[in-house]
Amino acid sequence: MKRELVNAFGNVFLTITLDHENRWITAKWQGYSTEEAIKTGLEAYTKALESADFHSMLIDTRAMVGSWHHSLDWMLEEWAPQAARDGLQYYAMVVEPESFAEASADKFYEQVRYFKAKVFEDLESAENWLMRRANWFQSRAY
């Protein structure tokens, strides 16, 4: 499954993909994201996570422009606890080094308490981190 969310101008700002092989949701953000876009996007990939019965997300914000600091309180106070209730356990976020999005991601990572979250500067490291957690989780399920 692949789903693209578009803004009022018809431009894709988020692509959500179910990775069945690795059992995680991949979300790729691009362009400038408004508070409304952030909320819509996070709610969409949390629904995908829940319906797929996955426990991990791989979030790629390298093509995102600007900060999403405007949504940080909402993410921490409303979205994060709901995502955890919907099954989220591991959240890997890839950022462009020294960007405004990286600063927002670092603040999120420092404050989130509902699931394990980590910020990465490259996709491979994020995938490896999630794979190690997924293998541990699956071994505990049996």
Summary of the structure (lengths in Angstrom):
residues: 142
radius of gyration: 14.1
end to end distance: 27.2
largest distance: 47.6
contacts: 447
relative contact order: 0.15
helix: 46%
strand: 30%
